């Protein structure tokens, strides 16, 4: 039975051939530690890291690629941003649709004197920017928002929020782009984003264990590093470097992973985000429309509109537990999907699916219309069964 992979919101599969080639080439021909010596292979390893940073800079419209600190995932990037910038007495805002990568560090800080406001979203996961405006306080230090929900695919009004925070002038705007980097246009200048956390293994088509954090120039002076140690720079000093990106990149980097990430980002740039978005919208629409006709038996969550969501669709079949449905889809149709709470309990509270969760089908660039047809067939057979 053919496998149909519909869990791209967790990690994309398959990867472009160029990603695998880039990783193998590094290991076979370079293999050295970047920035730790002056011999050729070490310099080549450093060049691979820098070229990955440059590609990311082009994708996100970052003027200086050295303002991108490379991390192992978006969770680490968000922890650097949140734990490094906020202190007791500060006020921070987020939405009710956030992943635990945002919620858990914020709840941790709430227990240590940081005031937290969680702005409620609609049952479709939508946020009104004016609710952010109304909740601003004199001591508001940061607003942290997902660019798109990993549960419903709902796209947040990032540009509108960025504009209103820029008018205020003293609030840091941190965006979690785990679900959108490579899948939707992300322009840190146009969107007025101060901190952009992203992962490499989803729509950037890189390997797991890669990600990064863009920090607007000058803001690094306000953000303490999460970890300290050897950076290959200023080795004569025992104090942590205070400049980008070394300040946040202690220890031997995942060079083989970043070789793959650089290749993945270049694949996105070659295909163009617009073309990727167009294909994923088409696949999403082909699955959404038949499900809408089954509203007496299937409960859809999120906007239900491909212009307002990513290629993530969550739903439940009435009277069937999401984990049972997912097992049925795999055993009978080879469909790999994600049931449950998706590491986002607040989002499920918002859309009314806590604690049972929902079934999530998340399409990707390498899915086909035949995959969508099989997904529709699987849901219909489950209903008949």
C-alpha positions in Angstrom: 0.0 0.0 0.0 1.3 3.4 -1.0 2.1 5.8 1.9 0.5 9.2 1.7 2.4 11.7 4.0 0.1 14.4 5.4 2.0 15.6 8.4 4.0 18.4 6.9 3.1 20.8 9.7 5.2 18.6 11.9 8.1 18.1 9.5 8.2 18.2 5.7 8.7 15.0 3.8 10.3 14.2 1.4 13.2 16.6 1.2 14.5 17.9 -2.1 17.4 15.9 -3.5 19.7 18.9 -3.3 19.3 18.9 0.5 20.6 15.3 0.8 23.3 16.0 -1.7 24.5 19.1 0.3 24.7 17.1 3.5 26.5 14.2 2.0 28.9 16.5 0.2 29.8 18.3 3.4 30.5 15.0 5.3 32.5 13.4 2.5 34.6 16.4 1.4 34.7 18.9 4.3 33.7 17.4 7.7 35.7 20.0 9.7 34.6 22.3 12.5 33.8 25.9 11.3 35.6 28.8 12.9 37.9 26.7 15.0 41.0 26.7 12.9 42.7 28.3 9.9 43.1 25.3 7.6 41.1 25.0 4.4 38.5 22.6 5.4 37.6 24.6 8.5 37.3 27.7 6.4 35.1 25.7 3.9 32.8 24.7 6.8 32.5 28.3 7.9 31.6 29.3 4.3 28.8 26.7 4.3 27.4 28.2 7.5 27.6 31.7 6.1 26.0 30.8 2.8 23.1 29.2 4.6 22.7 32.5 6.6 22.9 34.5 3.3 20.1 32.4 1.8 17.9 32.9 4.8 18.6 36.7 4.6 17.4 36.8 1.0 14.3 34.8 1.9 13.3 37.1 4.9 14.6 40.4 3.5 17.3 40.7 6.2 19.9 43.3 5.3 22.8 41.8 7.3 22.8 37.9 7.4 24.9 38.1 10.5 21.8 39.2 12.3 20.5 35.7 12.0 21.6 33.4 14.8 21.4 29.7 13.9 19.7 27.4 16.4 18.6 23.8 16.5 14.9 24.6 16.0 12.3 27.4 16.5 11.8 26.3 20.1 15.3 27.2 21.0 15.0 30.5 19.0 11.8 31.4 20.9 13.4 30.6 24.2 16.4 32.9 23.4 14.0 35.7 22.5 11.5 35.3 25.4 13.8 34.3 28.2 16.5 36.6 27.1 14.5 39.8 26.8 11.8 39.7 29.6 12.4 40.4 33.2 10.2 40.7 36.3 8.0 43.7 36.1 7.6 43.5 32.3 4.3 42.9 30.5 4.1 40.5 27.5 1.2 39.7 25.2 0.4 36.7 23.1 -2.6 35.1 21.5 -4.7 32.1 22.5 -3.6 30.2 19.4 0.0 29.7 20.3 2.1 26.5 20.3 3.7 25.4 23.6 7.0 26.6 22.3 5.6 30.1 23.1 3.3 29.3 25.9 5.6 27.3 28.1 8.5 29.9 28.4 5.9 32.6 28.9 4.1 30.6 31.7 7.6 30.0 33.2 8.3 33.7 33.3 4.8 34.5 34.6 5.7 32.5 37.7 8.7 34.8 38.1 7.0 38.2 38.0 6.4 38.8 34.3 2.8 39.9 33.6 1.2 37.9 30.8 -1.9 38.7 28.7 -3.3 36.0 26.4 -5.5 37.7 23.8 -8.5 35.6 22.9 -9.0 34.6 19.3 -12.2 33.7 17.6 -13.4 30.0 17.4 -11.8 30.0 13.9 -8.5 31.0 15.4 -8.6 34.6 14.1 -7.0 37.6 15.9 -8.3 41.2 15.8 -5.2 43.5 15.8 -7.3 46.1 17.8 -7.4 43.6 20.7 -3.6 43.9 20.8 -3.9 47.7 20.7 -6.4 47.8 23.6 -4.3 45.5 25.8 -1.1 47.5 25.5 0.2 48.8 28.9 2.9 51.3 29.8 5.2 48.4 30.8 4.5 46.2 27.7 7.9 44.9 26.6 7.0 42.3 24.0 4.3 40.9 21.8 4.8 37.3 20.7 2.6 35.9 17.9 2.5 32.9 15.7 2.4 33.8 12.0 0.0 30.8 11.4 -1.5 28.3 13.7 -0.2 24.7 13.6 -3.7 23.5 14.5 -6.0 25.4 12.1 -3.6 27.0 9.7 -5.2 30.4 10.5 -2.9 33.2 9.3 -2.4 36.0 11.8 -2.5 39.7 10.8 1.3 40.1 11.4 1.8 43.1 9.2 -1.1 45.0 10.9 0.2 44.2 14.4 3.7 45.2 13.3 2.5 48.6 12.1 0.6 49.4 15.3 3.5 48.3 17.5 5.9 50.5 15.4 3.7 53.5 16.2 4.1 52.7 19.9 7.9 52.4 19.3 9.1 50.7 22.5 7.5 47.2 22.2 9.5 44.2 20.8 7.6 42.3 18.2 8.5 38.6 18.1 7.0 36.3 15.4 7.0 32.5 15.5 7.3 31.5 11.8 7.6 27.8 12.4 4.6 27.1 10.1 5.2 29.8 7.5 8.9 30.2 6.7 9.1 29.0 3.1 5.3 28.6 2.8 4.2 32.2 3.1 6.0 35.5 2.3 8.0 36.7 5.3 9.5 40.2 5.1 10.9 41.4 8.4 11.2 45.0 7.1 7.7 45.2 5.7 6.1 43.4 8.6 8.1 45.4 11.2 9.3 42.2 12.8 12.0 42.6 15.5 12.5 39.0 16.3 11.7 36.1 13.8 12.0 32.6 15.1 11.9 29.8 12.5 12.6 26.1 12.1 14.5 24.5 9.2 12.8 21.2 8.9 9.3 22.2 7.8 8.6 24.4 4.8 12.3 25.3 4.4 12.9 21.6 3.5 16.0 21.4 5.7 16.8 18.5 8.1 15.6 18.3 11.7 17.9 20.0 14.2 18.1 23.3 12.3 16.5 26.7 12.8 17.3 30.2 13.7 16.4 33.6 15.2 16.6 36.9 13.3 17.3 39.8 15.7 16.8 43.4 14.5 20.2 45.2 14.6 20.9 46.7 18.0 18.3 44.6 19.8 20.9 42.0 20.7 22.1 44.3 23.4 18.7 43.7 25.2 18.6 39.9 24.8 20.8 37.7 27.0 22.1 34.4 25.5 20.4 31.2 26.5 23.7 29.3 26.6 27.4 30.3 26.8 30.6 28.7 25.8 33.1 28.3 23.0 32.3 30.2 19.8 35.6 30.1 18.0 35.9 33.9 18.4 37.6 36.0 21.1 39.1 32.8 22.5 41.5 34.9 24.7 38.5 36.1 26.8 36.4 34.1 29.3 33.5 36.4 28.9 30.7 35.6 26.3 31.0 37.6 23.1 28.4 40.4 22.9 28.1 40.6 19.1 26.0 38.8 16.5 25.7 36.0 15.8 28.4 34.5 18.1 26.6 35.7 21.2 23.9 33.1 20.7 25.9 30.3 18.9 28.0 28.6 21.6 29.4 25.1 20.9 30.1 23.2 17.8 27.3 23.9 15.3 25.3 21.4 13.3 27.2 22.1 10.2 26.0 19.1 8.2 22.4 20.2 9.1 23.0 23.7 8.0 24.5 22.5 4.8 21.1 20.8 4.2 19.2 23.9 5.4 21.1 26.1 3.0 20.2 23.8 0.1 16.6 23.7 1.3 16.3 27.5 1.4 17.9 27.8 -2.0 15.3 25.3 -3.3 12.5 27.6 -1.9 14.1 30.6 -3.5 14.4 28.8 -6.9 10.8 27.6 -6.8 9.6 30.9 -5.2 7.4 31.2 -2.2 4.6 32.4 -4.4 4.7 29.2 -6.5 4.8 27.0 -3.4 1.9 28.9 -1.8 -0.2 28.6 -5.0 0.3 24.8 -5.2 -0.5 24.3 -1.5 -3.6 26.5 -1.8 -4.8 24.3 -4.6 -4.3 21.1 -2.7 -6.0 22.6 0.4 -9.0 23.7 -1.6 -9.4 20.3 -3.2 -9.6 18.7 0.2 -11.6 21.5 2.0 -14.5 21.7 -0.5 -15.6 18.1 -0.3 -15.4 18.1 3.5 -17.6 21.2 3.6 -20.4 19.2 1.9 -20.2 16.7 4.8 -20.9 19.2 7.6 -23.6 16.9 9.1 -20.9 14.3 9.9 -17.6 16.2 9.8 -16.6 19.2 11.9 -14.1 21.5 10.3 -12.0 23.9 12.3 -10.3 27.1 11.2 -11.3 29.7 8.5 -12.2 27.1 5.9 -10.8 29.6 3.3 -7.5 29.0 1.5 -6.8 32.7 1.3 -6.8 32.9 5.1 -5.0 29.7 6.1 -2.0 27.6 5.3 -2.2 24.0 4.0 -3.2 22.8 7.5 -6.7 21.4 8.0 -8.0 20.1 11.3 -11.3 18.3 11.6 -13.2 15.6 13.6 -15.6 13.0 12.5 -18.6 12.9 14.8 -18.6 10.2 17.4 -15.1 9.0 16.5 -12.0 9.7 18.6 -9.3 11.5 16.6 -6.6 8.9 17.4 -9.0 6.1 16.2 -9.6 7.9 13.0 -5.9 8.5 12.4 -5.2 4.8 13.0 -8.0 3.9 10.5 -6.5 6.2 7.9 -3.0 4.7 8.3 -4.1 1.0 8.4 -6.5 1.2 5.5 -5.2 4.0 3.3 -1.5 4.5 4.2 -2.3 8.1 5.3 0.1 9.5 7.9 -1.5 12.3 9.9 -1.5 13.8 13.4 -4.4 13.4 15.9 -4.6 14.9 19.3 -3.7 18.3 20.8 -0.7 19.2 18.6 1.3 20.7 21.5 -1.1 23.6 21.5 -3.7 23.1 24.3 -4.6 26.8 24.3 -5.5 26.7 20.6 -7.7 23.7 21.2 -9.4 25.5 24.1 -10.0 28.4 21.6 -11.6 26.3 18.9 -13.5 24.0 21.3 -11.7 20.8 20.9 -10.0 20.4 24.3 -9.3 17.8 25.6 -10.2 15.4 22.8 -8.2 17.2 20.1 -8.7 16.8 16.4 -7.4 15.1 13.3 -4.9 17.2 11.3 -4.1 16.7 7.6 -1.2 19.1 6.6 -0.3 19.1 2.9 3.0 20.1 1.5 4.7 21.0 -1.8 5.5 17.4 -2.7 1.9 16.2 -2.2 -0.1 15.5 -5.3 -3.8 15.8 -6.3 -3.9 12.0 -6.2 -2.9 12.3 -2.5 -5.8 14.6 -1.9 -8.2 12.3 -3.7 -7.0 9.4 -1.5 -7.5 11.6 1.6 -11.1 12.4 0.5 -11.8 8.7 -0.2 -10.5 7.8 3.2 -12.8 10.2 5.0 -15.8 9.0 3.0 -15.0 5.4 3.7 -14.7 6.1 7.4 -18.1 7.8 7.4 -19.7 4.8 5.6 -18.0 2.4 7.9 
